[in-house]
Amino acid sequence: MLVPIVGGFDLSGGAVVAPASPASALATVRANGVFPDQTAVIVTLGVIAGLDRGLIVGLVNSLGVALLRLSSYVVSLGTMSIATGFALPLIIDIPDYGMLKPYVGGFGRGL
């Protein structure tokens, strides 16, 4: 949000979802195997896994614009491509079963 406020342009908003969503889902499925009866722990670990991917993408954007003095448009376009590339191996390995109903209903569908 800081980039548009100071007059820059950020294209990587959607690119944050590319690594965050499958990382969150994968963490939820794996945590379900470790903590089968603790829904709050499983959902929390899934949310943390998604948030840290968003933090990494935002940090790379910030460092590129602030320290390297690159155009925010170019940096966000590059991070968008890189984040999508990192997300691709995660998407291939995620099964489409094993997700908890509270996680999918509350976070996955945004209810």
C-alpha positions in Angstrom: 0.0 0.0 0.0 3.0 2.3 0.6 4.0 2.2 -3.1 0.8 3.8 -4.4 0.7 6.3 -1.6 4.1 7.7 -2.5 3.2 7.9 -6.2 4.5 4.5 -7.4 2.8 1.7 -9.2 2.5 -1.8 -7.9 1.5 -4.7 -10.1 2.3 -7.6 -7.7 -0.8 -7.5 -5.6 -2.2 -10.6 -7.4 1.3 -12.1 -7.4 1.2 -12.3 -3.6 -1.7 -14.7 -3.9 0.2 -17.0 -6.2 2.7 -18.3 -3.6 0.6 -17.5 -0.5 -2.5 -19.5 -1.3 -0.8 -22.9 -2.1 1.7 -22.5 0.7 -1.2 -21.9 3.1 -3.2 -24.9 1.8 -0.1 -27.2 1.9 0.7 -26.1 5.4 -2.9 -26.8 6.5 -2.9 -30.3 4.9 0.4 -31.2 6.5 -0.5 -29.7 9.9 -3.7 -31.8 9.8 -1.6 -34.9 9.7 0.5 -33.7 12.7 -2.3 -32.1 14.8 -5.4 -34.0 13.7 -7.8 -32.8 16.4 -6.6 -29.2 16.9 -8.4 -27.1 14.3 -7.3 -23.8 15.7 -3.6 -24.8 15.5 -4.0 -26.1 11.9 -5.8 -22.9 10.7 -3.3 -20.7 12.5 -0.3 -22.5 10.9 -2.0 -22.2 7.5 -2.6 -18.5 7.9 1.0 -17.9 9.1 2.3 -19.8 6.1 0.3 -17.6 3.7 1.2 -14.4 5.5 4.9 -15.0 5.5 4.9 -15.5 1.7 3.2 -12.2 1.3 5.7 -10.6 3.6 8.6 -12.0 1.5 7.1 -10.6 -1.8 6.5 -7.2 -0.2 10.0 -7.1 1.3 11.6 -7.9 -2.1 9.5 -5.1 -3.7 10.4 -2.6 -1.0 14.1 -3.4 -1.1 14.2 -3.1 -4.9 12.5 0.3 -4.9 14.1 1.8 -1.8 17.6 0.5 -1.9 18.3 -0.2 -5.6 16.3 2.8 -6.7 14.5 0.8 -9.4 11.2 1.8 -10.9 8.3 0.4 -8.8 6.6 -0.7 -12.0 9.6 -2.8 -13.1 10.3 -4.3 -9.6 6.6 -5.3 -9.1 6.5 -6.8 -12.6 9.6 -8.8 -11.9 8.4 -10.0 -8.5 5.1 -11.0 -10.1 6.8 -13.3 -12.5 9.2 -14.7 -9.9 6.5 -15.3 -7.3 4.4 -17.1 -9.8 7.4 -19.2 -10.8 8.0 -20.2 -7.1 4.3 -21.1 -6.7 4.2 -23.5 -9.6 6.0 -26.4 -7.8 3.7 -26.0 -4.8 0.6 -26.1 -6.9 1.6 -29.4 -8.5 2.0 -31.2 -5.1 -1.2 -30.0 -3.4 -3.9 -32.7 -3.2 -7.4 -31.5 -3.6 -8.6 -33.3 -0.5 -7.8 -33.2 3.2 -8.6 -29.5 3.7 -10.4 -28.7 6.9 -14.0 -27.4 6.5 -13.5 -24.4 8.9 -10.4 -23.4 7.0 -12.0 -23.6 3.6 -15.3 -22.1 4.7 -13.8 -19.3 6.8 -10.7 -18.4 4.9 -10.7 -20.1 1.6 -14.1 -18.7 0.6 -13.7 -15.5 2.5 -16.8 -15.9 4.7 
